[in-house]
Amino acid sequence: MVFHIIDAMTDGFDRTRERNGLLFVAAFAVLALLGAFVTPTNLGPTTGTAPTLGLIDVVTGLLSIAISIATLVAAIVALRTFASDERETIPREFLRHNIGLATLNAFVGSVVFVLLVVAGSALLLVPGLFVLVTLYYWSVFVAVEDQNFVAAFRSSWELTKGSRIRLFGLGVAVIAIGLAVTAVVGLPALLIGGAIGVALTQIGTAIVTVYTIATTARAYDQLTALEHPPETEPQPGVAGTPA
């Protein structure tokens, strides 16, 4: 058995357009909109109204951090949901179970993952792409398997063995779809401008984000099935089995 790119992409699309997927699109869109409108106005002292501006900067900075953490939590819950059979409801345990430790590992792991990819790319493009593909599924192990990010890197390395070229193809295909959606949504957003344009842009980004997460989770499930294929029941008449 081999990894099927089309299956992962179509499964990801199906899960995105179902009820849970649409709920996550709405959640990521709201968080992205909040992040777009809540930005620090200034990070240094100014003359005149410096104390007031400084307070605003602190508040907006804290709000930005809170939104970033909420977005990371949403991504963890989305991975747990899409890696499961839940399609209509999001179980509360996906939000409650070990969420603090998972979020911390996801944050630190993201920093380390980016640094490893950048370091590999700084040497040559190929090592960077190799690291990207082989370690990409670490986030699913953190979210779904409760692993710390170090163990998750090792698990992703093992999981992707034998399928890395196909997984690279999946990544290219998902990026191409993301760019296409961004272009389709971005043009009218650019023409309309203002708050509506920003809202359209963030909705488009949310759709791409959820599709990427859903495809990642479905690819993970497919890879796991390849690594641990289900046992088939012995058939009568086969050598070594009772007739």
C-alpha positions in Angstrom: 0.0 0.0 0.0 1.1 3.5 -0.7 0.1 7.0 0.4 -2.5 8.5 -1.9 -2.3 12.3 -2.4 -5.8 12.6 -3.9 -7.4 10.8 -1.0 -5.8 13.2 1.5 -6.8 16.2 -0.5 -10.4 15.1 -1.1 -10.8 14.0 2.5 -9.5 17.4 3.7 -11.9 19.2 1.4 -14.9 17.1 2.6 -14.0 17.7 6.2 -13.6 21.5 5.6 -17.0 21.9 4.0 -18.8 19.9 6.7 -20.3 21.4 9.8 -17.2 21.1 12.0 -15.0 22.5 9.2 -17.3 25.5 8.8 -17.3 26.1 12.5 -13.5 26.2 12.4 -13.5 28.5 9.4 -15.7 30.9 11.4 -13.5 30.7 14.4 -10.3 31.3 12.6 -11.9 34.2 10.6 -13.0 35.9 13.8 -9.6 35.5 15.4 -7.9 36.8 12.3 -10.2 39.8 12.1 -9.5 40.5 15.8 -5.8 40.2 15.1 -6.1 42.6 12.1 -7.9 45.3 14.0 -6.1 44.9 17.4 -2.5 45.9 16.7 -0.1 47.9 18.7 -0.2 51.6 17.7 3.3 52.4 18.9 6.1 50.6 20.8 8.1 53.6 22.0 7.5 56.8 24.0 6.2 59.8 22.2 5.8 63.4 23.1 2.6 65.0 24.3 0.3 62.0 25.0 3.0 59.4 25.6 1.5 57.9 28.8 -1.9 57.4 27.0 -0.3 55.9 23.9 1.9 53.7 26.0 -1.0 52.3 27.9 -2.8 51.6 24.6 0.3 49.8 23.3 0.4 47.6 26.3 -3.3 46.7 26.1 -3.2 46.0 22.4 0.0 44.0 22.8 -1.6 41.8 25.4 -4.7 41.4 23.3 -2.5 40.3 20.3 -0.8 37.7 22.5 -4.1 36.4 23.7 -5.4 36.2 20.2 -2.3 34.3 19.1 -2.7 31.8 21.9 -6.4 31.4 21.1 -5.5 30.7 17.5 -2.9 28.1 18.5 -5.5 26.4 20.8 -8.0 26.5 17.9 -5.5 24.8 15.6 -4.9 22.0 18.2 -8.6 21.4 18.6 -9.0 21.4 14.8 -6.3 18.8 14.5 -7.9 16.6 17.1 -11.3 17.0 15.4 -10.2 16.3 11.9 -8.1 13.3 13.0 -11.2 11.8 14.6 -14.5 10.7 13.1 -16.3 13.7 14.5 -18.1 15.6 11.7 -21.0 17.4 13.3 -19.9 18.2 16.8 -16.7 19.2 18.5 -16.3 17.2 21.8 -15.5 19.3 24.8 -12.7 16.9 25.7 -10.8 18.1 22.6 -10.7 21.6 24.1 -10.1 20.5 27.7 -7.8 17.5 27.6 -4.2 18.5 28.3 -4.7 21.7 26.3 -2.3 23.9 28.3 0.7 21.5 27.9 -0.2 20.9 24.3 -0.3 24.6 23.6 3.0 25.1 25.2 4.6 22.3 23.2 3.0 23.6 20.0 4.4 27.0 20.6 8.0 25.9 21.4 7.8 23.2 18.8 6.8 25.8 16.1 9.8 28.0 16.9 12.2 25.0 16.8 10.6 23.6 13.6 11.0 27.0 11.8 14.6 27.3 13.0 15.4 23.8 11.7 13.8 24.5 8.3 15.6 27.8 8.0 18.9 26.2 9.0 18.4 23.5 6.4 17.5 26.0 3.8 20.5 28.2 4.6 22.8 25.3 3.7 20.9 24.3 0.5 17.2 24.3 -0.5 17.0 20.5 -0.5 17.9 19.9 3.1 15.4 22.6 4.1 12.6 20.9 2.1 13.7 17.5 3.5 13.4 18.7 7.1 10.0 20.4 6.3 8.5 17.2 4.9 9.9 14.7 7.4 9.1 16.7 10.5 5.9 18.4 9.3 3.5 16.1 11.1 5.0 16.7 14.6 2.1 19.0 15.4 -0.4 16.2 15.0 1.5 14.1 17.5 1.5 17.0 20.0 -2.2 17.6 19.5 -3.5 14.0 19.1 -1.0 11.8 20.8 -0.1 14.1 23.8 3.6 13.9 22.9 6.1 16.6 23.7 7.6 18.4 20.7 10.9 16.5 20.8 9.1 13.1 20.8 6.8 14.4 18.1 9.7 15.3 15.8 11.0 11.7 16.2 7.5 10.3 15.6 7.0 12.4 12.4 10.4 11.3 11.1 9.4 7.6 11.5 5.8 8.2 10.2 6.9 9.8 6.9 9.4 7.1 6.0 8.7 5.7 2.6 6.2 8.4 1.7 8.2 11.6 1.7 8.2 12.2 -2.1 4.4 11.8 -2.1 4.1 14.0 0.9 6.1 16.7 -0.8 3.7 16.5 -3.7 0.8 16.9 -1.3 2.4 20.0 0.2 2.9 21.5 -3.2 -0.7 20.8 -4.2 -2.1 22.3 -1.0 0.1 25.4 -1.4 -1.2 25.8 -5.0 -4.8 25.5 -3.8 -4.1 28.0 -1.1 -2.6 30.5 -3.5 -5.6 30.1 -5.9 -8.1 30.7 -3.1 -6.1 33.7 -1.9 -6.0 35.2 -5.4 -9.7 34.6 -5.9 -10.6 36.3 -2.6 -7.8 38.8 -2.7 -8.8 40.6 -5.9 -12.3 41.7 -4.9 -11.0 42.5 -1.4 -8.4 44.8 -3.0 -11.0 46.4 -5.2 -13.5 46.9 -2.3 -10.9 47.9 0.3 -11.7 49.1 3.8 -13.1 47.0 6.5 -15.0 44.8 4.0 -11.9 44.1 2.1 -10.0 43.2 5.3 -12.9 40.8 6.3 -12.9 39.1 2.9 -9.1 38.6 3.1 -9.3 37.1 6.5 -12.2 34.8 5.6 -10.1 33.5 2.6 -7.2 33.0 4.9 -9.4 31.1 7.4 -10.6 28.8 4.6 -7.1 28.0 3.5 -6.0 27.5 7.1 -8.8 25.0 7.9 -8.3 23.1 4.6 -4.6 22.8 5.4 -5.2 21.5 8.9 -7.9 19.1 7.7 -5.6 17.8 5.0 -2.8 17.4 7.4 -4.9 15.4 9.8 -6.3 13.2 7.1 -2.8 12.6 5.7 -1.7 11.7 9.2 -4.5 9.2 9.6 -3.7 7.6 6.2 0.0 7.4 7.1 -0.9 5.8 10.5 -3.0 3.2 8.7 -0.1 2.4 6.4 2.2 2.1 9.4 -0.2 -0.1 11.3 -2.5 -1.8 8.7 -5.6 -3.5 10.1 -5.4 -7.2 10.6 -7.4 -9.2 8.1 -9.4 -12.1 9.3 -8.1 -15.5 7.9 -10.1 -16.8 5.0 -11.2 -20.5 4.8 -9.1 -22.4 2.4 -6.0 -20.3 2.7 -2.8 -22.2 3.5 -2.1 -22.2 7.3 -5.7 -21.4 8.2 -8.5 -23.8 9.2 -10.9 -24.8 6.4 
